[in-house]
Amino acid sequence: MALKKGAIPSNLKTRGGLTHPNDFLFRLLITVEKSFVKYCENNDVFLMKIDDFFGNNQSINFPCVEHKKDVLTQIISNFIIMRMQQYSLITNKNANKLNAKKKS
């Protein structure tokens, strides 16, 4: 596990956040986020994102080969679901504001 100086505050505060930051996980989630942004407007964002991610990242060096598939699937699935919820919430708030302006 590669810890950086920037991770020290995260290690000190544990209010449901990431308590032990990891370079591999950080880079993985950045890559997942880039793919999400590419397809967030599509109805099949989940499947398209998964296909894009694994299509562009053939050689992922995961520390434990035995658990690679299960752990990566869980991390990526949870991240995409969380981002889809955030995106939907923001989109709906913006739509409500736009509708309120149209009514007045």
Backbone as CSV, one residue per row, in Angstrom:
resi,resn,N_x,N_y,N_z,CA_x,CA_y,CA_z,C_x,C_y,C_z
1,MET,0.848,-1.169,0.000,0.000,0.000,0.000,0.893,1.230,0.000
2,ALA,0.703,2.103,-0.965,1.538,3.288,-1.085,0.821,4.485,-0.475
3,LEU,1.319,4.966,0.638,0.735,6.134,1.283,1.517,7.370,0.888
4,LYS,0.832,8.484,0.713,1.470,9.743,0.370,1.247,10.741,1.487
5,LYS,2.046,11.821,1.470,1.902,12.851,2.496,0.510,13.457,2.484
6,GLY,-0.075,13.591,1.315,-1.416,14.144,1.209,-2.476,13.277,1.854
7,ALA,-2.144,12.030,2.147,-3.106,11.104,2.743,-3.140,11.201,4.260
8,ILE,-2.208,11.913,4.844,-2.133,11.986,6.304,-3.430,12.510,6.918
9,PRO,-4.029,13.621,6.412,-5.299,14.064,7.005,-6.399,13.011,6.911
10,SER,-6.429,12.259,5.803,-7.434,11.201,5.662,-7.218,10.107,6.687
11,ASN,-5.968,9.834,7.002,-5.682,8.805,7.992,-6.072,9.258,9.391
12,LEU,-6.045,10.565,9.628,-6.392,11.076,10.946,-7.903,11.177,11.139
13,LYS,-8.642,11.496,10.083,-10.099,11.621,10.161,-10.741,10.370,9.579
14,THR,-11.647,9.771,10.304,-12.294,8.555,9.805,-13.812,8.675,9.884
15,ARG,-14.370,9.723,9.362,-15.822,9.914,9.380,-16.461,9.313,8.137
16,GLY,-16.286,8.030,7.972,-16.883,7.355,6.832,-16.120,7.554,5.540
17,GLY,-14.983,8.213,5.617,-14.196,8.461,4.415,-13.183,7.360,4.185
18,LEU,-12.333,7.589,3.230,-11.282,6.645,2.892,-10.201,6.749,3.951
19,THR,-10.035,5.719,4.746,-9.103,5.804,5.872,-7.684,5.417,5.517
20,HIS,-7.481,4.641,4.500,-6.136,4.229,4.101,-5.980,4.403,2.595
21,PRO,-5.755,5.640,2.135,-5.647,5.895,0.698,-4.541,5.063,0.054
22,ASN,-4.749,4.750,-1.191,-3.833,3.886,-1.908,-3.656,4.446,-3.315
23,ASP,-2.414,4.521,-3.781,-2.136,5.048,-5.120,-2.862,4.263,-6.202
24,PHE,-2.830,2.954,-6.108,-3.477,2.109,-7.113,-4.969,2.413,-7.181
25,LEU,-5.618,2.473,-6.018,-7.055,2.740,-5.969,-7.365,4.128,-6.518
26,PHE,-6.552,5.110,-6.168,-6.749,6.472,-6.645,-6.663,6.532,-8.167
27,ARG,-5.636,5.934,-8.746,-5.478,5.931,-10.202,-6.604,5.148,-10.878
28,LEU,-7.023,4.058,-10.256,-8.123,3.257,-10.794,-9.409,4.078,-10.856
29,LEU,-9.729,4.780,-9.768,-10.964,5.559,-9.727,-10.917,6.769,-10.653
30,ILE,-9.744,7.343,-10.855,-9.622,8.436,-11.823,-9.939,7.919,-13.223
31,THR,-9.431,6.745,-13.552,-9.694,6.146,-14.861,-11.175,5.818,-15.018
32,VAL,-11.787,5.292,-13.973,-13.217,4.976,-14.008,-14.023,6.262,-14.184
33,GLU,-13.632,7.319,-13.489,-14.329,8.606,-13.590,-14.245,9.168,-15.009
34,LYS,-13.088,9.073,-15.641,-12.940,9.567,-17.017,-13.883,8.828,-17.962
35,SER,-14.000,7.530,-17.786,-14.918,6.756,-18.624,-16.365,7.122,-18.324
36,PHE,-16.673,7.375,-17.065,-18.037,7.757,-16.690,-18.419,9.073,-17.360
37,VAL,-17.522,10.044,-17.306,-17.796,11.351,-17.901,-18.056,11.218,-19.398
38,LYS,-17.361,10.297,-20.027,-17.510,10.082,-21.467,-18.922,9.592,-21.816
39,TYR,-19.532,8.790,-20.954,-20.800,8.131,-21.280,-21.966,8.509,-20.363
40,CYS,-21.832,9.524,-19.537,-22.873,9.822,-18.544,-24.216,10.223,-19.158
41,GLU,-24.228,10.701,-20.379,-25.480,11.106,-21.026,-26.250,9.933,-21.632
42,ASN,-25.623,8.785,-21.789,-26.255,7.626,-22.434,-27.098,6.825,-21.447
43,ASN,-28.103,6.145,-21.965,-28.952,5.304,-21.118,-28.222,4.061,-20.618
44,ASP,-27.285,3.564,-21.385,-26.527,2.364,-21.008,-25.170,2.722,-20.417
45,VAL,-25.140,3.742,-19.573,-23.862,4.236,-19.046,-23.085,3.144,-18.319
46,PHE,-23.764,2.295,-17.583,-23.072,1.270,-16.798,-22.315,0.303,-17.707
47,LEU,-23.012,-0.266,-18.669,-22.375,-1.236,-19.566,-21.328,-0.594,-20.465
48,MET,-21.631,0.586,-20.978,-20.673,1.267,-21.849,-19.407,1.631,-21.088
49,LYS,-19.568,2.058,-19.856,-18.440,2.427,-19.024,-17.560,1.223,-18.719
50,ILE,-18.190,0.110,-18.379,-17.447,-1.122,-18.092,-16.677,-1.574,-19.333
51,ASP,-17.348,-1.576,-20.489,-16.682,-1.975,-21.734,-15.516,-1.050,-22.060
52,ASP,-15.739,0.255,-21.899,-14.683,1.229,-22.185,-13.500,1.054,-21.240
53,PHE,-13.799,0.875,-19.971,-12.732,0.751,-18.975,-11.860,-0.468,-19.254
54,PHE,-12.486,-1.627,-19.415,-11.700,-2.844,-19.622,-11.100,-2.908,-21.024
55,GLY,-11.708,-2.221,-21.987,-11.133,-2.159,-23.325,-9.852,-1.336,-23.366
56,ASN,-9.805,-0.281,-22.551,-8.636,0.605,-22.527,-7.612,0.232,-21.464
57,ASN,-7.939,-0.682,-20.585,-7.044,-1.049,-19.484,-6.870,-2.562,-19.431
58,GLN,-6.226,-3.092,-20.441,-6.047,-4.542,-20.542,-5.159,-5.097,-19.433
59,SER,-4.120,-4.377,-19.098,-3.150,-4.912,-18.127,-3.207,-4.123,-16.823
60,ILE,-4.098,-4.521,-15.952,-4.203,-3.898,-14.637,-3.391,-4.743,-13.666
61,ASN,-2.411,-4.126,-13.041,-1.561,-4.838,-12.082,-2.203,-4.789,-10.701
62,PHE,-2.972,-5.794,-10.393,-3.636,-5.866,-9.094,-2.765,-6.673,-8.147
63,PRO,-2.625,-6.227,-6.894,-1.722,-6.902,-5.959,-2.026,-8.383,-5.723
64,CYS,-3.288,-8.762,-5.729,-3.656,-10.149,-5.431,-4.389,-10.745,-6.638
65,VAL,-3.733,-11.617,-7.356,-4.313,-12.201,-8.571,-5.566,-13.015,-8.254
66,GLU,-5.556,-13.675,-7.115,-6.670,-14.540,-6.723,-7.977,-13.757,-6.557
67,HIS,-7.901,-12.532,-6.043,-9.095,-11.740,-5.764,-9.301,-10.596,-6.755
68,LYS,-8.487,-10.519,-7.775,-8.515,-9.399,-8.719,-9.902,-9.166,-9.306
69,LYS,-10.490,-10.197,-9.873,-11.772,-10.052,-10.562,-12.877,-9.596,-9.610
70,ASP,-12.989,-10.255,-8.465,-14.052,-9.920,-7.513,-13.898,-8.514,-6.949
71,VAL,-12.690,-8.170,-6.553,-12.464,-6.867,-5.924,-12.640,-5.740,-6.937
72,LEU,-12.075,-5.887,-8.125,-12.225,-4.844,-9.145,-13.684,-4.673,-9.553
73,THR,-14.400,-5.766,-9.692,-15.819,-5.693,-10.043,-16.593,-4.932,-8.975
74,GLN,-16.320,-5.235,-7.728,-17.006,-4.575,-6.618,-16.678,-3.083,-6.563
75,ILE,-15.403,-2.741,-6.685,-14.978,-1.338,-6.630,-15.607,-0.547,-7.771
76,ILE,-15.482,-1.059,-8.977,-15.977,-0.338,-10.153,-17.500,-0.234,-10.131
77,SER,-18.179,-1.304,-9.782,-19.652,-1.284,-9.719,-20.141,-0.262,-8.703
78,ASN,-19.579,-0.300,-7.512,-20.004,0.642,-6.472,-19.717,2.084,-6.867
79,PHE,-18.571,2.327,-7.481,-18.225,3.687,-7.890,-19.181,4.193,-8.969
80,ILE,-19.471,3.358,-9.953,-20.371,3.781,-11.033,-21.776,4.037,-10.491
81,ILE,-22.250,3.176,-9.621,-23.583,3.368,-9.028,-23.635,4.675,-8.247
82,MET,-22.600,4.942,-7.454,-22.543,6.175,-6.674,-22.518,7.397,-7.598
83,ARG,-21.733,7.346,-8.658,-21.636,8.472,-9.595,-22.939,8.657,-10.367
84,MET,-23.614,7.566,-10.699,-24.897,7.671,-11.391,-25.923,8.350,-10.487
85,GLN,-25.907,8.030,-9.197,-26.818,8.669,-8.254,-26.516,10.158,-8.128
86,GLN,-25.237,10.506,-8.010,-24.856,11.916,-7.925,-25.256,12.670,-9.187
87,TYR,-24.969,12.081,-10.328,-25.281,12.722,-11.606,-26.789,12.929,-11.754
88,SER,-27.573,11.926,-11.384,-29.036,12.037,-11.471,-29.561,13.130,-10.553
89,LEU,-29.030,13.201,-9.352,-29.453,14.221,-8.395,-29.165,15.618,-8.939
90,ILE,-27.969,15.831,-9.448,-27.598,17.141,-9.996,-28.444,17.479,-11.219
91,THR,-28.637,16.508,-12.097,-29.440,16.729,-13.304,-30.879,17.080,-12.941
92,ASN,-31.453,16.381,-11.971,-32.831,16.658,-11.550,-32.957,18.030,-10.897
93,LYS,-31.980,18.422,-10.092,-32.017,19.756,-9.478,-31.969,20.838,-10.545
94,ASN,-31.099,20.654,-11.527,-31.007,21.638,-12.610,-32.294,21.686,-13.425
95,ALA,-32.912,20.541,-13.651,-34.175,20.496,-14.392,-35.279,21.205,-13.611
96,ASN,-35.312,21.015,-12.295,-36.320,21.683,-11.465,-36.149,23.197,-11.509
97,LYS,-34.912,23.672,-11.472,-34.654,25.115,-11.549,-35.106,25.659,-12.897
98,LEU,-34.820,24.925,-13.953,-35.206,25.348,-15.297,-36.725,25.382,-15.431
99,ASN,-37.402,24.382,-14.886,-38.869,24.341,-14.931,-39.479,25.479,-14.126
100,ALA,-38.880,25.814,-12.998,-39.387,26.913,-12.177,-39.260,28.239,-12.923
101,LYS,-38.175,28.424,-13.661,-37.995,29.656,-14.441,-39.010,29.733,-15.571
102,LYS,-39.321,28.595,-16.194,-40.290,28.575,-17.297,-41.693,28.933,-16.810
103,LYS,-42.045,28.505,-15.589,-43.380,28.758,-15.047,-43.578,30.223,-14.689
104,SER,-42.505,30.902,-14.304,-42.681,32.295,-13.872,-42.553,33.286,-14.983
